[in-house]
Amino acid sequence: MTAQPRISQPDPQQRKTLIIAVFALICISVHLAMRWTVASPILAGHPPADWPLVLGLIVGGLPLVWDLLKQAFAGEFGSDLLAGLAMVTALLQAEYLAGVFVVLMLSGGQALEAYAVRSASSVLDALAKRLPLTAHRRLADEKIADISLADVAVSDTLVVFPHEICPVDGTVIEGHGSMDESYLTGEPYLMPKAPGAGVFSGAINGDAVLVIHADRLAVDSRYAKIMDVMRAAEQRKPRMRRLADRLGAFYTPLAVAIAVLAWMLSGEAQRFLAVLVVATPCPLLIGIPVAILGGISLSARRGIIIRDPGVLERIDQCRVAIFDKTGTLTYGRPALTECVTRPGVTEHEVLRLTAALERYSRHPLAESIVKGAQKRGLVIPEASQVHEPPGQGLTGLVDGHQLEVTSRKKVVTSGIAKPEDLPTQSAGLECVVVIDRQFAAVLRFRDEPRKDGKSFVGHLPQHHFSRVMIVSGDRESEVRYLADAVGIQEVYFSQSPEQKLELVREETRKAKTMYMGDGINDAPALTAATVGVAFGQSSDVTAEAASAVILESSLQKVDEFFHIGHRMRTIALQSAVGGMLLSLIGMLAASLGYLPPVAGAICQELIDILAVLNSLRVAFYPGTLSDMQDE
């Protein structure tokens, strides 16, 4: 097995910004404590309460200013650069408290951003933790020895115990049971396993012990390949520029230009300082983060977990919606859709008798049959002599009738019916019911579509989505059936995780994309999309890879997510642009000599308060967050 990814740790630069943020906070706290408790004369022109602030500016501010200067020499001019100039200006103007606040805002913002990046990369850790570290090798004397996954050799005989994760790709040589392979195929059903059936690494075993022949090394198995794809997708994901950077790209040069012109035309250096004090980009450095935090808080209260704060900026710009099928547009569980009976047998009679047997079965379709009978209001009788040999179907006695629930192949090979006597096989899953050794009915099942799927797909154009597609690992017939039901024209079926990843990359190069899925096979695509939305909490891997997680698995919650993102972006722009316009007016007044540095600092503080108060509105529930109409 390849070396497992280590838990992402802060690099030296990230640790430095975190230490500076903590140090600045301590300096502000000490200053306030001294200011309120120490009444001492001014020493050397400065009250003692200012000393912690001076220390904070020198120790914390100088490293940040140095980093910003290096960015400037590299041609990067963002809002952070103006913050550096504001720190220097505050030191020269003896506005120490304002200067240390800027240190705290700048270093704290960088530390939070670095944390978000590290959290995003933890998907690899989740993948690694899911795979077992050991395998159970069966020896020649029938004893079992636990070995390291890296020591598994091709042709080894391995034992997979109930509910364990399959360690490598292989072939079943003993045992009958089932495995959950939805992480790979996207299909919601447990897949039956018998001698000769293939198994994949990462699949979850059912209730039976299976003995398998190892066909591949762990490093070459399917699960390891998904990890490799996930790692490559993460490394290639472009970093999105922050909204503050985009606005600061023109605000910073403009502010510096006004300050320089004011100095040159007036000949007064004080005007240069006054303009920079007024120009301190707090609406960018505080207003936008406050709006984003408000969006995160409101989302959490609505059952939406925001893992990447930048997603609240990007969701309003997405134009292509890409759905996985299972668990996204469907509920991820099979439902009884049709009962095709032979002449002389009624549907209700078949379901009534079959449900009596299935109440004692652990087959994945049993619950669907029982629910189908209950939904029709049928009284389910008692069954006796119930037997379910692994891989042989279900038999029993109900109301004096001998029942057997089995497969089409078993009915034909046992001579109960000829192929032409049975209904034509259709898409989806099925089972055959035999009553008193005579063919009685075929029960058909499909993954149940969400009730709000069609209305949600029809609602997407109102959020400026121009294209909608399904990309699924399921069979063509199943995917097209669902696409027709919800009104989606673009369909991609039988897609592996690698194919999903490449398709999402290609679409993202053309326009911003939103990908919605809930399986491990969706993790690479979730990472590659502009916005990745995971449903439910069925997989830690999927949740780690996604930008946002919808806890209730509701499409209406996705609509709420759209509205929260749009509202956050609108209010953040109001705070930032409105604050910059007011600051621009203040800069012009300062450049003309109407605002000295102290008055300019007070003016800027008022602008900051207005920007922050406006940004705080994001966190409050507006009364409704969805305009999607039910069908």
C-alpha positions in Angstrom: 0.0 0.0 0.0 1.2 3.5 -0.7 2.2 5.6 2.3 -0.9 7.0 3.9 -1.2 10.7 3.8 -0.2 12.4 7.0 -2.6 14.8 8.7 -2.0 18.2 7.2 -0.1 20.4 9.6 0.5 24.2 9.4 3.6 25.2 7.6 6.0 27.7 9.2 4.4 30.7 7.6 0.9 29.6 8.8 2.2 29.0 12.3 3.8 32.5 12.3 0.6 34.3 11.3 -1.3 32.4 14.0 1.3 33.3 16.7 1.1 37.0 15.6 -2.7 37.0 15.8 -2.6 35.6 19.3 0.1 38.0 20.4 -1.8 41.0 19.0 -4.9 39.9 20.9 -2.9 39.6 24.1 -1.4 43.1 23.5 -4.9 44.6 23.0 -6.2 42.9 26.2 -3.3 44.1 28.3 -3.7 47.6 26.9 -7.4 47.7 27.8 -6.8 46.3 31.3 -4.0 48.8 32.0 -6.1 51.7 30.6 -9.0 50.9 32.9 -7.0 50.1 36.0 -3.7 52.0 35.9 -3.8 55.7 36.6 -0.2 56.8 36.2 1.5 59.8 34.8 2.6 59.9 31.2 6.1 58.6 30.8 8.4 59.6 27.9 5.4 61.1 26.1 3.3 57.9 26.2 1.0 56.5 28.8 2.0 53.0 30.1 -1.1 51.5 28.6 0.3 52.2 25.2 3.5 50.2 25.7 1.8 46.8 25.0 0.4 48.3 21.8 3.8 49.6 20.7 5.3 46.1 21.4 2.4 44.5 19.4 3.0 46.8 16.4 6.8 46.2 16.4 6.9 42.5 17.1 3.7 41.6 15.2 3.5 44.2 12.6 7.1 44.2 11.2 7.0 40.6 10.0 3.7 41.2 8.3 4.9 44.4 6.7 8.0 42.5 5.5 5.8 39.8 3.9 3.6 42.4 2.3 6.6 44.2 0.8 7.8 41.0 -0.7 4.3 40.6 -2.3 4.5 44.1 -3.6 7.9 43.4 -5.2 6.4 40.3 -6.8 3.6 42.5 -8.4 0.8 41.5 -6.0 -1.2 44.5 -4.9 -4.2 43.6 -2.8 -6.1 45.0 0.2 -3.5 43.4 2.5 -0.8 45.8 1.2 -2.9 48.8 2.2 -3.3 47.2 5.6 0.5 47.1 5.9 0.7 50.8 4.9 -2.0 51.5 7.5 0.1 49.7 10.2 3.1 51.9 9.4 1.0 55.0 9.3 -0.6 54.1 12.7 2.8 53.7 14.2 4.0 57.1 12.8 0.7 58.8 13.9 0.8 57.1 17.4 -2.5 55.5 16.7 -1.3 52.3 18.3 -4.6 50.7 19.1 -5.8 51.0 15.5 -2.5 49.7 14.3 -2.6 46.6 16.5 -6.2 46.0 15.4 -5.0 46.0 11.8 -2.3 43.5 12.8 -4.9 41.2 14.4 -7.2 41.5 11.4 -4.5 40.7 8.9 -2.8 37.9 10.7 -6.1 36.4 12.0 -7.5 36.4 8.5 -4.5 34.7 7.1 -4.5 32.1 9.8 -8.2 31.3 9.3 -7.7 31.0 5.5 -4.8 28.6 6.1 -6.9 26.5 8.4 -9.6 26.3 5.8 -7.1 25.0 3.2 -5.7 22.4 5.7 -9.3 21.3 6.4 -10.0 20.8 2.8 -7.0 18.5 2.4 -8.1 16.3 5.3 -10.2 14.3 2.8 -7.1 12.2 2.1 -6.8 11.4 5.8 -10.5 10.3 5.8 -9.8 8.1 2.9 -6.8 6.5 4.5 -8.6 5.9 7.8 -11.4 4.1 6.1 -9.2 1.4 4.7 -8.1 -1.3 7.2 -4.4 -1.5 8.1 -4.4 -5.3 8.3 -5.9 -8.3 6.4 -6.7 -11.8 7.6 -4.6 -14.4 5.6 -5.7 -18.0 5.8 -2.8 -20.4 6.2 -2.3 -23.9 4.9 -3.4 -25.4 8.3 -6.7 -23.4 8.1 -5.4 -21.0 10.8 -5.8 -17.3 10.3 -3.0 -14.8 10.6 -3.3 -11.0 10.7 -0.9 -9.4 8.3 -0.1 -5.8 7.2 -2.0 -4.6 4.2 1.3 -4.0 2.5 2.2 -7.7 3.0 -0.8 -9.0 1.0 0.5 -10.8 -2.1 -1.4 -11.8 -5.2 -3.0 -15.2 -4.9 -3.2 -15.0 -1.1 -6.3 -16.4 0.5 -8.0 -13.8 2.7 -10.9 -13.9 5.0 -13.3 -11.0 5.2 -15.4 -11.0 8.4 -18.9 -9.6 8.7 -19.2 -5.8 8.4 -15.5 -5.5 7.6 -14.1 -3.4 4.8 -12.6 -5.5 1.9 -8.8 -4.9 1.9 -8.0 -5.7 -1.7 -9.6 -6.5 -5.1 -10.2 -10.2 -5.4 -12.6 -13.1 -6.2 -14.9 -14.9 -3.8 -13.9 -18.6 -3.4 -16.0 -19.5 -0.4 -19.2 -18.2 1.2 -22.4 -16.5 0.2 -23.3 -13.0 1.2 -23.5 -9.4 0.0 -21.3 -6.2 -0.1 -22.1 -2.5 -0.2 -20.1 -1.2 -3.3 -22.0 2.1 -3.5 -18.8 4.0 -2.9 -17.6 2.9 -6.3 -20.7 2.1 -8.5 -23.1 4.7 -7.1 -25.8 2.0 -7.0 -27.7 2.0 -3.6 -28.1 -1.8 -3.5 -26.2 -4.5 -1.6 -24.5 -6.6 -4.3 -24.9 -10.4 -3.8 -21.6 -12.4 -3.6 -21.0 -16.0 -4.2 -18.0 -18.1 -5.3 -16.7 -16.6 -8.6 -18.0 -13.1 -7.9 -15.5 -10.2 -7.9 -15.0 -7.9 -4.9 -13.4 -4.5 -4.6 -11.2 -3.0 -2.0 -13.2 -0.5 0.1 -16.5 -2.3 -0.2 -18.3 -3.1 3.1 -19.1 -6.7 3.7 -22.5 -7.8 4.9 -23.5 -10.4 7.5 -21.6 -13.4 6.1 -18.0 -14.5 6.2 -16.4 -14.4 2.8 -13.2 -16.1 1.7 -11.5 -14.3 -1.2 -8.6 -14.9 -3.5 -6.4 -11.7 -3.8 -6.2 -10.6 -7.4 -4.2 -7.4 -6.9 -1.8 -5.9 -4.4 -3.3 -3.3 -2.1 -1.4 -0.5 -3.9 -3.0 -1.6 -7.2 -6.6 -2.1 -5.9 -9.6 0.0 -6.7 -9.6 1.9 -3.5 -6.0 2.9 -3.8 -6.7 4.2 -7.3 -9.5 6.4 -5.9 -7.1 7.8 -3.3 -4.6 8.6 -6.1 -7.3 10.3 -8.1 -8.4 12.3 -5.1 -4.9 13.4 -4.4 -4.3 14.5 -7.9 -7.6 16.4 -8.0 -6.8 18.2 -4.8 -3.3 19.2 -6.0 -4.7 20.6 -9.3 -7.6 22.5 -7.8 -7.1 26.2 -8.4 -7.1 28.6 -5.5 -9.9 31.1 -5.7 -9.1 34.8 -5.1 -10.9 36.3 -2.2 -13.5 39.0 -2.8 -11.5 41.4 -0.7 -8.5 40.8 -3.0 -10.4 41.5 -6.1 -11.8 44.8 -4.7 -8.5 45.7 -3.1 -6.7 45.3 -6.5 -8.0 48.7 -7.6 -8.8 50.3 -4.2 -5.2 50.0 -2.9 -3.4 51.8 -5.8 -6.2 54.4 -5.8 -5.7 55.2 -2.1 -2.0 55.3 -2.4 -2.2 57.6 -5.5 -4.5 60.0 -3.7 -2.2 60.1 -0.6 0.9 60.8 -2.8 -0.9 63.5 -4.8 -2.1 65.2 -1.6 1.4 65.2 -0.3 3.0 66.4 -3.6 0.4 69.1 -4.3 0.2 70.5 -0.7 3.8 69.8 0.4 2.5 68.6 3.7 3.5 65.0 4.7 0.7 65.1 7.3 -1.9 64.9 4.4 -0.3 61.7 3.2 -0.7 60.2 6.6 -4.2 61.5 6.9 -5.3 60.0 3.6 -3.9 56.6 4.6 -5.5 56.6 7.9 -8.9 57.3 6.3 -8.1 54.7 3.6 -7.5 51.8 6.0 -9.4 49.0 4.3 -11.4 47.8 7.3 -14.7 47.4 5.3 -12.7 44.9 3.3 -10.7 43.3 6.1 -13.6 43.2 8.6 -16.9 43.8 6.7 -16.4 40.9 4.3 -15.2 38.3 6.9 -18.1 39.3 9.2 -20.5 38.8 6.4 -19.0 35.4 5.6 -19.1 34.3 9.2 -22.7 35.4 9.3 -23.4 33.3 6.3 -21.7 30.3 7.9 -23.7 30.8 11.1 -27.1 31.1 9.3 -26.2 28.1 7.1 -25.5 26.0 10.2 -28.8 26.9 11.8 -30.5 25.8 8.6 -28.7 22.4 8.6 -26.0 23.3 6.1 -22.4 22.9 7.1 -20.0 25.2 5.3 -16.5 23.6 5.1 -15.0 26.2 2.7 -16.0 29.8 3.5 -15.2 30.8 0.0 -18.1 28.7 -1.3 -20.5 31.4 -0.1 -18.9 33.8 -2.6 -18.7 31.3 -5.5 -22.2 29.6 -5.4 -23.9 32.7 -6.8 -21.6 32.5 -9.9 -22.1 28.8 -10.8 -23.8 28.2 -14.1 -23.6 24.4 -14.6 -25.3 22.0 -12.2 -24.0 18.4 -12.2 -25.9 15.7 -10.2 -24.8 12.3 -9.1 -27.9 10.0 -9.2 -28.0 7.9 -6.1 -28.8 9.7 -2.9 -28.9 13.1 -4.7 -31.9 13.0 -7.0 -33.0 9.7 -5.4 -33.5 8.6 -1.8 -30.8 5.9 -2.3 -33.1 3.0 -1.5 -35.1 0.6 -3.8 -38.8 0.9 -3.9 -41.4 -1.5 -5.3 -42.6 0.0 -8.6 -44.5 -2.8 -10.3 -46.0 -6.3 -9.7 -46.5 -8.2 -13.0 -48.7 -11.3 -12.3 -49.7 -14.3 -14.5 -53.4 -14.6 -15.4 -55.6 -15.6 -12.6 -53.4 -14.2 -9.8 -54.0 -10.8 -8.3 -51.4 -8.3 -7.3 -52.7 -7.9 -3.8 -52.7 -11.6 -3.2 -49.0 -11.9 -4.3 -47.9 -9.0 -2.2 -49.8 -10.2 0.8 -48.3 -13.6 0.8 -44.8 -12.4 -0.2 -44.6 -9.7 2.5 -45.4 -12.4 5.1 -42.1 -14.2 4.1 -40.1 -11.0 3.6 -40.7 -9.9 7.2 -38.2 -12.5 8.2 -35.6 -11.8 5.5 -32.5 -9.6 5.6 -32.3 -9.2 1.9 -32.0 -5.6 0.8 -35.4 -5.8 -1.2 -37.3 -7.3 1.7 -38.2 -4.0 3.4 -39.4 -2.6 0.1 -41.8 -5.5 -0.4 -43.2 -5.2 3.1 -43.6 -1.4 2.7 -45.3 -2.0 -0.7 -47.9 -4.3 1.0 -48.5 -1.9 3.9 -48.9 1.1 1.5 -51.7 -0.8 -0.2 -53.4 -1.4 3.1 -53.0 -5.2 3.0 -53.2 -7.4 6.1 -50.0 -9.5 6.2 -50.5 -13.0 7.5 -48.1 -15.1 9.6 -45.5 -17.3 7.8 -43.9 -20.6 8.9 -41.1 -22.9 7.9 -39.1 -19.8 6.6 -35.7 -20.7 5.1 -33.2 -18.4 3.4 -30.1 -20.4 2.4 -27.3 -18.0 1.2 -27.7 -17.4 -2.5 -30.7 -19.7 -2.9 -33.7 -17.4 -2.4 -36.4 -17.3 0.3 -38.9 -20.1 1.0 -41.8 -20.7 3.4 -45.4 -21.6 4.1 -48.1 -18.9 4.2 -51.8 -19.6 4.5 -51.3 -23.2 3.3 -49.3 -22.1 0.2 -45.7 -23.0 -0.5 -43.9 -19.7 -1.5 -40.6 -19.2 -3.0 -39.0 -15.8 -3.8 -36.1 -16.2 -6.1 -34.4 -15.0 -9.3 -35.5 -15.4 -12.9 -32.5 -17.7 -13.6 -33.5 -20.1 -10.8 -37.1 -20.3 -12.0 -35.9 -21.3 -15.5 -33.2 -23.7 -14.5 -35.5 -25.5 -12.0 -38.1 -26.1 -14.7 -40.9 -24.1 -13.0 -41.3 -21.9 -16.1 -39.8 -21.3 -19.5 -38.2 -18.0 -20.4 -41.1 -17.1 -22.8 -43.6 -17.6 -19.9 -42.0 -14.8 -17.9 -42.5 -11.1 -18.4 -39.8 -9.3 -20.5 -37.0 -8.3 -18.2 -36.8 -4.5 -17.7 -34.4 -2.1 -16.2 -33.9 -2.0 -12.4 -33.9 -4.9 -10.0 -36.5 -7.7 -9.8 -37.4 -10.9 -8.0 -39.7 -13.7 -9.0 -42.5 -15.1 -6.8 -43.4 -18.8 -7.1 -46.6 -20.1 -5.4 -47.2 -23.8 -5.1 -44.4 -24.5 -7.6 -46.1 -22.3 -10.2 -44.8 -18.9 -11.5 -47.0 -16.2 -9.9 -45.4 -12.8 -10.4 -42.4 -10.6 -11.1 -41.8 -7.8 -8.6 -39.8 -4.9 -10.0 -37.9 -2.2 -8.0 -36.2 1.1 -8.7 -34.3 3.6 -6.6 -37.0 6.0 -5.5 -36.8 9.5 -7.0 -37.0 12.4 -4.6 -40.4 14.1 -4.6 -38.9 17.5 -5.1 -36.4 16.5 -7.8 -38.4 17.7 -10.8 -39.4 21.0 -9.2 -35.8 21.6 -8.1 -34.4 21.0 -11.6 -37.0 23.3 -13.1 -36.1 25.9 -10.5 -32.4 26.0 -11.3 -32.7 28.5 -14.2 -34.0 31.1 -11.7 -30.5 30.9 -10.1 -28.8 31.4 -13.4 -28.0 27.8 -14.1 -27.9 27.4 -17.9 -27.0 23.6 -18.0 -28.0 20.6 -15.9 -26.6 17.1 -16.2 -26.5 13.7 -14.5 -23.2 11.9 -14.1 -23.6 8.5 -12.5 -21.9 5.2 -12.1 -25.2 3.4 -12.5 -26.5 1.6 -15.6 -27.9 3.5 -18.6 -31.4 2.4 -18.2 -31.6 3.5 -14.6 -30.0 6.9 -15.2 -32.2 7.7 -18.2 -35.3 6.6 -16.3 -34.4 9.1 -13.6 -33.4 11.9 -16.0 -36.7 11.6 -17.8 -38.6 11.7 -14.5 -36.9 15.0 -13.3 -36.5 16.7 -16.7 -32.7 16.5 -17.3 -31.5 16.1 -20.9 -27.7 15.6 -20.5 -27.0 12.1 -19.2 -23.7 10.4 -18.5 -23.9 6.8 -17.2 -21.5 4.0 -16.1 -19.0 6.6 -15.1 -16.0 5.7 -12.9 -14.6 8.2 -10.4 -11.8 9.0 -12.8 -14.3 9.7 -15.6 -16.5 11.8 -13.3 -13.4 13.8 -12.3 -12.3 14.4 -15.9 -15.8 15.4 -17.0 -16.1 17.9 -14.1 -12.7 19.4 -14.9 -13.7 19.9 -18.5 -17.0 21.5 -17.6 -15.3 23.7 -15.0 -12.8 25.0 -17.6 -15.8 26.3 -19.5 -18.0 27.7 -16.7 -18.3 27.6 -12.9 -19.8 24.3 -11.8 -21.7 22.9 -8.8 -21.5 19.2 -8.3 -23.9 17.3 -5.9 -23.2 13.8 -4.7 -23.2 11.6 -1.6 -20.8 8.7 -2.3 -17.1 8.1 -2.0 -17.0 7.8 -5.7 -18.1 11.4 -5.9 -15.2 12.7 -3.7 -12.8 13.6 -6.6 -15.5 15.3 -8.6 -16.7 17.3 -5.5 -13.1 18.5 -5.1 -12.7 19.5 -8.7 -15.9 21.4 -9.1 -16.2 25.1 -8.3 -18.6 24.2 -5.6 -19.0 20.7 -4.2 -22.2 19.9 -2.3 -22.5 16.6 -0.3 -25.7 15.1 1.0 -26.2 13.6 4.4 -23.5 12.2 6.6 -23.1 8.7 5.1 -19.5 9.2 4.3 -16.8 11.1 6.1 -14.8 11.1 2.9 -17.5 12.8 0.8 -18.1 15.4 3.5 -14.4 16.2 3.7 -14.2 16.6 -0.1 -17.3 18.9 -0.3 -17.4 22.7 0.1 -20.8 22.4 1.8 -22.7 19.5 3.4 -26.5 19.3 3.4 -27.3 17.4 6.6 -31.0 16.7 5.9 -30.5 15.4 2.3 -33.1 17.9 1.0 -33.0 19.6 -2.3 -34.9 22.5 -0.8 -32.0 23.0 1.5 -29.8 23.4 -1.6 -32.1 26.2 -2.7 -31.7 27.8 0.8 -27.9 27.5 0.3 -28.3 29.4 -3.0 -30.2 32.2 -1.3 -27.8 32.3 1.7 -24.8 32.6 -0.7 -26.5 35.3 -2.8 -27.6 37.3 0.3 -24.1 37.0 1.8 -22.4 38.2 -1.3 -24.9 41.1 -1.8 -24.5 42.3 1.8 -20.7 41.8 1.7 -20.5 44.0 -1.4 -22.7 46.6 0.1 -20.4 46.8 3.1 -17.2 46.7 1.1 -18.2 49.0 -1.8 -20.2 51.3 0.4 -17.4 51.5 2.9 -14.8 52.2 0.1 -17.0 54.9 -1.3 -17.3 56.6 2.1 -13.6 56.2 2.6 -13.0 57.7 -0.8 -15.0 60.8 0.2 -13.0 60.9 3.4 -9.7 60.5 1.5 -10.6 63.5 -0.8 -11.5 65.6 2.3 -8.2 64.6 3.9 -6.2 65.4 0.8 -7.8 68.8 0.7 -6.8 69.4 4.4 -10.3 69.2 5.9 -9.6 66.0 7.8 -6.4 65.8 9.9 -5.1 62.4 10.9 -6.9 62.1 14.2 -10.2 63.3 12.7 -9.6 61.0 9.8 -9.1 58.0 12.1 -12.4 58.8 13.9 -14.2 59.1 10.5 -12.8 55.8 9.4 -13.9 54.1 12.7 -17.5 55.3 12.0 -17.3 53.9 8.5 -16.0 50.6 9.9 -18.9 50.5 12.4 -21.4 51.0 9.6 -19.8 48.4 7.4 -19.7 45.8 10.3 -23.3 46.5 11.4 -24.5 46.0 7.8 -22.5 42.8 7.5 -24.0 41.5 10.7 -27.4 41.4 9.0 -26.3 38.2 7.1 -26.5 36.1 10.3 -30.2 36.9 10.9 -32.8 34.7 9.4 -34.9 36.8 6.9 -38.0 34.8 7.4 -37.7 32.7 4.2 -34.8 31.4 2.2 -36.4 29.3 -0.5 -38.7 30.3 -3.4 -38.9 26.8 -4.9 -42.4 25.7 -5.6 -43.6 22.1 -4.8 -45.0 20.0 -7.6 
